[in-house]
Amino acid sequence: MTYPRYEQIRDALVERTREFTRLTGTSISAVGREAVSDTSFIADVEKGLSFTVGKYQRMHSWLDKNWPGRAANQ
């Protein structure tokens, strides 16, 4: 069994967040503030700073809940 490397997980999180900001016009810092109470979270992740599984899960949960076109947003 092969597991994704940290870099793959990090890059996927950043790419997904950037896609959300592109689709919504929301700033990266606003997404970080709303999702994980940290305006510099994604910028820090892009710089290579580590993150916890909890923050990773909170970020993805927030993106899932707020993704444009989802039934919860309509």
N, C-alpha and C positions, 0 to 999 in steps of 0.2 A: 504494500500500500504506500502510495506517495502522498505526502502532505504538502500544501503550499508553503513556500518560504516566506519569511517575514516581509521581505521586499515585495513579493507579489501581493500579499495582504495589504500592505501599506499603499502600494500603487493603486490597487483596486478601490480602496477607500477614498483616496484623493480624487481619482478619476470620476467616481460616482458623485462625489460632492461637487466637483467642478461642473459635471453635467447638470446637476440640480440647479446650480447657480446660473448656468447658461439658459436653462429653460424658464426660470422664474424671475431672473433679474435680481435675486437676493444676493447680498454680498457673502463672501466666504466667512467673514467674521460674524455676521448675523446668524448664519447657519450654526457655527460653532457655539455661539451664545445660547441659541434656542435649544440645540441638541444636547450639549454637554456642559453648559455654563462656562465656556472658555472661548473667548473671541479669537485667540491665537492658535487654537487646537490644530486645525488643518495646516496652517502655515508652519507650525512646529513639526508636524508629521512630515511635511514636504522636506524640511531641513534634515530629517533623519532622526528626530527625537522619538523615543519609544512611547508607547501608549499601552494602557491596560486593556484586557479583554472586556472589562465592564464598559469603558468608554467606547470601544469599538462597537459593542452591541448596542449601546445607547444611540450612537451615531446612526447606525443602520436602521434601528427601530424608528427613529425620528424621520429619517429619509423615507422609509416605507410609508409611514403615516401621512407624510406631507407631500409625497410625490405628485406632480401635476397629473390630473386626469384620473386619479384614484377615486373610487366611489365615495370614500370618506370626505373628500374635498368638494364634492359636487353638491 
